[in-house]
Amino acid sequence: MSILVTGGAGYIGSHMVHALVDSGESVVVLDNLSPEAQDDLARLLLQLTGDEEPVVELTLEEAADLDASVAEADCGEFATDEEIRAIWAKCGL
């Protein structure tokens, strides 16, 4: 399971991403940055995770999955407080 961090390029979001990655979680960052800033952030995240895989664009299926996830979020389908606390506890937060 991956954890979606919206606003992951901001101050709070980036700290959350760093803590989650350090604890071994799989993280997906969603933010509305310019393409140049997205490239810079992707390079930084790859350096933090030690992952040498190249950054790739979403396939049509992946883009559809992301759209479906955003639609679910718009409907208010979020993790419960207990699920969030469990993830925070796992990360030492």
MODELLER restraints for C-alpha pairs under 7 A, 6 or more apart:
rsr = mdl.restraints
at = mdl.atoms
rsr.add(forms.Gaussian(group=physical.xy_distance, feature=features.Distance(at['CA:1:A'], at['CA:26:A']), mean=6.92, stdev=0.5))
rsr.add(forms.Gaussian(group=physical.xy_distance, feature=features.Distance(at['CA:2:A'], at['CA:26:A']), mean=4.67, stdev=0.5))
rsr.add(forms.Gaussian(group=physical.xy_distance, feature=features.Distance(at['CA:2:A'], at['CA:27:A']), mean=5.29, stdev=0.5))
rsr.add(forms.Gaussian(group=physical.xy_distance, feature=features.Distance(at['CA:2:A'], at['CA:28:A']), mean=6.52, stdev=0.5))
rsr.add(forms.Gaussian(group=physical.xy_distance, feature=features.Distance(at['CA:3:A'], at['CA:26:A']), mean=6.20, stdev=0.5))
rsr.add(forms.Gaussian(group=physical.xy_distance, feature=features.Distance(at['CA:3:A'], at['CA:27:A']), mean=4.81, stdev=0.5))
rsr.add(forms.Gaussian(group=physical.xy_distance, feature=features.Distance(at['CA:3:A'], at['CA:28:A']), mean=5.96, stdev=0.5))
rsr.add(forms.Gaussian(group=physical.xy_distance, feature=features.Distance(at['CA:4:A'], at['CA:27:A']), mean=5.99, stdev=0.5))
rsr.add(forms.Gaussian(group=physical.xy_distance, feature=features.Distance(at['CA:4:A'], at['CA:28:A']), mean=4.73, stdev=0.5))
rsr.add(forms.Gaussian(group=physical.xy_distance, feature=features.Distance(at['CA:4:A'], at['CA:29:A']), mean=5.91, stdev=0.5))
rsr.add(forms.Gaussian(group=physical.xy_distance, feature=features.Distance(at['CA:5:A'], at['CA:13:A']), mean=6.66, stdev=0.5))
rsr.add(forms.Gaussian(group=physical.xy_distance, feature=features.Distance(at['CA:5:A'], at['CA:28:A']), mean=6.12, stdev=0.5))
rsr.add(forms.Gaussian(group=physical.xy_distance, feature=features.Distance(at['CA:5:A'], at['CA:29:A']), mean=4.93, stdev=0.5))
rsr.add(forms.Gaussian(group=physical.xy_distance, feature=features.Distance(at['CA:5:A'], at['CA:30:A']), mean=6.09, stdev=0.5))
rsr.add(forms.Gaussian(group=physical.xy_distance, feature=features.Distance(at['CA:6:A'], at['CA:29:A']), mean=6.00, stdev=0.5))
rsr.add(forms.Gaussian(group=physical.xy_distance, feature=features.Distance(at['CA:6:A'], at['CA:30:A']), mean=4.63, stdev=0.5))
rsr.add(forms.Gaussian(group=physical.xy_distance, feature=features.Distance(at['CA:6:A'], at['CA:31:A']), mean=5.93, stdev=0.5))
rsr.add(forms.Gaussian(group=physical.xy_distance, feature=features.Distance(at['CA:7:A'], at['CA:13:A']), mean=5.55, stdev=0.5))
rsr.add(forms.Gaussian(group=physical.xy_distance, feature=features.Distance(at['CA:7:A'], at['CA:30:A']), mean=5.90, stdev=0.5))
rsr.add(forms.Gaussian(group=physical.xy_distance, feature=features.Distance(at['CA:7:A'], at['CA:31:A']), mean=4.75, stdev=0.5))
rsr.add(forms.Gaussian(group=physical.xy_distance, feature=features.Distance(at['CA:8:A'], at['CA:14:A']), mean=4.94, stdev=0.5))
rsr.add(forms.Gaussian(group=physical.xy_distance, feature=features.Distance(at['CA:8:A'], at['CA:17:A']), mean=6.54, stdev=0.5))
rsr.add(forms.Gaussian(group=physical.xy_distance, feature=features.Distance(at['CA:8:A'], at['CA:29:A']), mean=5.15, stdev=0.5))
rsr.add(forms.Gaussian(group=physical.xy_distance, feature=features.Distance(at['CA:8:A'], at['CA:30:A']), mean=6.05, stdev=0.5))
rsr.add(forms.Gaussian(group=physical.xy_distance, feature=features.Distance(at['CA:8:A'], at['CA:31:A']), mean=6.09, stdev=0.5))
rsr.add(forms.Gaussian(group=physical.xy_distance, feature=features.Distance(at['CA:9:A'], at['CA:31:A']), mean=6.34, stdev=0.5))
rsr.add(forms.Gaussian(group=physical.xy_distance, feature=features.Distance(at['CA:17:A'], at['CA:27:A']), mean=6.83, stdev=0.5))
rsr.add(forms.Gaussian(group=physical.xy_distance, feature=features.Distance(at['CA:19:A'], at['CA:91:A']), mean=6.28, stdev=0.5))
rsr.add(forms.Gaussian(group=physical.xy_distance, feature=features.Distance(at['CA:20:A'], at['CA:91:A']), mean=6.13, stdev=0.5))
rsr.add(forms.Gaussian(group=physical.xy_distance, feature=features.Distance(at['CA:21:A'], at['CA:27:A']), mean=6.79, stdev=0.5))
rsr.add(forms.Gaussian(group=physical.xy_distance, feature=features.Distance(at['CA:21:A'], at['CA:49:A']), mean=6.95, stdev=0.5))
rsr.add(forms.Gaussian(group=physical.xy_distance, feature=features.Distance(at['CA:23:A'], at['CA:91:A']), mean=5.39, stdev=0.5))
rsr.add(forms.Gaussian(group=physical.xy_distance, feature=features.Distance(at['CA:42:A'], at['CA:55:A']), mean=6.98, stdev=0.5))
rsr.add(forms.Gaussian(group=physical.xy_distance, feature=features.Distance(at['CA:46:A'], at['CA:52:A']), mean=6.59, stdev=0.5))
